[in-house]
Amino acid sequence: MTTTSALRDPAAGTPALDAARPMIRFKGISKAFGSLTVLDNLDLDIAPAEKVALIGPSGSGKSTLLRVLMTLERPDTGSIEIDGAPLWHMPGKGGAKNGGLVPADAGHLREMRKNVGMVFQQFNLFPHMTVLRNVTEAPVHVLGIGKDEAEARARDLLELVGLRDKLGHYPAQLSGGQQQRVAIARALAMRPRVMLFDEVTSALDPETVGEVLNVIRKLAEEHNLTMLMVTHQMGFAREFADRVCFFYQGRICEQGPPDQLFNHPREERTQAFLRAVLES
C-alpha cells in the first residue's frame, strides 16, 4: 500500500516551495542557561528536502537547536524562519522594531509548530492509549480532521514503519524499537514540512537500533521531507545526510558533505572528536 497520501503537504492551497529560499533559517541564535551559553550567535540555513546530521560532543548545542525550532525553548537572541515565515516573531500593528515584527503570541507559535515534527530520545507515548489512538490523537484534536480520516492516515503510516499489526496494542506491550517507530508515525501524522530526530536510538537496545534507523533511512530516500538529526551514530550520519554539521561550544565548527567531513576534516577539533568516537 502506498503511503504517499499520508505524507503530502498538510495545508491545501499552500504556495509551492521556493527552491531558492531556505526551508529553515537560523540567524544569530543564542541561548544560555544561567551562565552556560549553549548556542552562541549561530547562523544556519537548511534547504528544502535537505537531510542534515548534527554531530558533536554532549552539551555542544545540538539538541537545544532542535528544541528552539520546535518552540520548546525560546532563544535569547536571533530569529528563525520556516519557509520564509518568522517563527518566534509575528507582524506587529502600526509598525514595530525588527522590521515590523513583534514577539510571537501563543496562537502564532501554535500554528507555526504544525510545520515541525519531532521525535525524542524517550518515546513519550501515552501509556493508556492504543498504538492507533496514539497516532490519531493529535490530528483529530489539533488539526481538527475527522476520526475516519485520521485513522486511515494512521494505518498508512503504521504500515510505513512496519507496525500495521500492532494497532490495538498498548505501549507497554511493545519493544523499545517498536515504541520509537510509533513515535515516528505519530510525528508524521501531523504532516509536518520538517522532521527533527534527537538521538532517537540512544534509549534503545543495540539489537533494536537498526529497525528504527531503517525507518528513518526509508523516509530520507522516499520522501521530500526536510530532516535534521542529532546523532552519535557516525556510520548512519555518513549514509543519511546530505550535509554534516559538527558542533562545538554552541557554534558550528565545521560542516560539509559526509565524505569530506568524515574523511578529510579540516578543523583540529573535528579531527579530535572523530578520533575519540572511532576509538570508543
N, C-alpha and C positions, 0 to 999 in steps of 0.2 A: 504494500500500500504506500502510495506517495504521501509525503508529509509536507509538500511544498506549501499547501494552503495554511497549514498550522504555523508557518513561519513568515508569511507575507507581511508587508508593511501594515502596521496596526491601524493606521488612520486613513480611511477612504478620502481621496481627494488631496492627499499630501503632495506638495510640489515635488517634482523629480529632483534627485540629489544633484548638486553642483559638484562635478568631479574635481574642479579646481579648488574647491573650498574644503578645508579640513572637516571631518566629521566631529572631531573633538579638538579644541584648542585650549591649552593651559597657558596663561600668560602671567608671569610674575607671581606665581603661587607660593605663599609662605604659610607655614603652620608651626606653632610652638605649643608645647605642653609644659607650662611653667617656664623654667629656664632652659629646657631642652628644645632646640629647633629641629624639627623632623623634616620639614620641607623648606628650602632656602631659595626663594626667588626663582622658582623653577618655570621654564618655558618648554612646552612640548606640543607638537601638532601630530594628530593621528588622521590618516587619510581614510575615506570611506572604504569599508571592507578590508582594511589593513589588519593584520594579526601581529600584535606586539607582545613580546615577552619581557617582563621586568625582573631583573635578577640583581643580586647584591646581598651584602651581609644583613643580618637581622637588625632592625632599627634604622635602616638607611632611608626610609620614607616610602617604600613601595606600596605597602598596604594602605598607608594614610592617603596616598594619591588616589587610590580606588575609592576610599571612603568619602573624600571630598567630592568626587564625581557622583557618588551615589547619594549625596546630601546627608550623609551620616555624621560628617564633621564639617564645620564651617571654616573656610580658610581665613587666616588673619589678614592677608593682603592678596591682591591679584584678582583675575577674572577667569571664568571658564565659559566656553561656548560649546553647544551641541548643535551641529549643522547650522551654524551661524546665529543661533538664538542664545542669549545670555542665560546662564543657569542660576547664579547667585544674585543676579540683578534683574530688574524689570523696568520698562519705560515709566518715567515719572510724569506727574502732571505739572504743566506750566514750566517745564524745563528744570533740570537739576544738574548737579555736578556729575562728572564722569560721563559726559556725552549724552545727557538727558536720562541717565539711568539712576535708579534708586535701589536700595537693598530689596531683594525679593521677599514677598509675603508668603504665607503658608500655602495659599492657593496656587501661586506660580510654581513653587517648589514641587507641589504635588503633581501638577501637570507635566513639568519637565522630567520628573522622576520616572514617568511612564516610558520614557525613551531608553531607560537603562535597566538591565537585569544583572543581578549579582549572585554568585554562588560562593559561599563562605567555607572556611575551614571546617566548621561544625555544620551539620546538615540543617539544623533549625526547623525540622518538620514539626507539624502539630501532632503530638503523640496520640491524641484522642480521635483523629480523623484518618479515614482510609487513604490509601495512595491516590485514588481518583479524586477524593474531596480535597486533599492537599493541593492538587494541581488545578482544580476548578475554583477554589475559594476566592482568590484574588480577581480573576477575570469576571466573575459574577458580581462581587461586591465593590470592586474598584473601577473596572471598566464598564460595568453595567450590562454585560451581554447575557443572553438567555441561558438557562441551565442546559438545555439540549445542545446549543452551540458550544458552550464551554466544555461539556462532556465529550463532544465529538473532537474538539481540538485536543483535549487531554488524552484521548485514546490514541490519536495520531502521534502525539509527542511521546507518550509512553512506549509506543511501538518503536519510535526512533531511538530511544535509549534502551531498548531491549527488555521492557518490563510490562508488556501488554497483558501478561498473565498474572500480574500482581495487583490489579485494580482494587480488589476488595481487601487486600492485606493492610495491616497497620504497621507503622514504622518499626515497632519492636520485633516484628516478625521477619524483618529484612536484615541482610548483612549491611555492613558499613558502606561497601561499594554500591549496593542497590539503593540505599538511602541517599547517597550522593547523586546517583543518577536520577532519582525522583526530584531532588532539589534542582537539578539542571532542567528537567522538564517543567517544573513549576516556574522557574525564571523565564523560560521560553514561552510559556503560555500567555504572558503579557505582551508578546510580540515586540520586544524591545529592538531598537536600532543598534544598541551597543550591549555587549555581554562582557562582564567582568568576572574573573576567576581568581580568588585569593587563596593560594596554597590549598587547593581543593583535595589534594591527595595526602596532606600531612597527617590527618587523623585516621588514615586507613591502614589496614594490614598490608604488608608487601604484596601478597597474592591478589589483592583486590584493586591495587593501584592501576593495573593495566586496563581493567574494564572501564574505569572512568576516563582514563586518557584516550581510550579508543573512541568513546562518545565525543569527546572534545575534538579529536582528530577528524571524525566524520563531519562535525559541524563546520570545521575550518575548511574542509575540502569541498563540501557540497553546498554551502550557503554563504551569502554575501554579508554576513554579519561583521561589524567591526568588533574586534575582540582584543581585550587586554588581559594578560595572565601574569600574576605574580607566582613564581615557581622556583624551587630548588632542584627540579628535575632538568638538568642541563641537556641531557640527550633529547628529551621531548621538546625543550625550548628550541634547540637547533632544528628539529624537524618541523615544528608547528609554526614558527614565527617567520614573518616577512622581515622583521627588524627586532633586534635585541637591544635593550637599554640597560646598562649597568649603573646602578645607583650607589652612591657613596656620600654619606653625611648630608642627605637631603637634596642632593643635586645629581644630575645625570653626568657621570664622569666620562662615559664613552658610549657610543651607540653605533649600530651599523647592521648590515646583513649578517645572519648567523655564521656563515663561513668565515667572514672577515673577523668578526669579534672573537669567535672561539679559536680560530687557527692563527690569527695574526693580530692579537690585541696590541694596541699602541701604548696604552697607559700602564704605568707600573702597578697601580692599584688594581686594575683589571687583571693583570697577569698574576698578581699575588692571590687574588680571590679565586681565580680558576685553578691555580695550582693547589690551593687548600681544598677545594671541592673535589678535585681528582684524587688527591691523596686520601681523602676520607672515604 
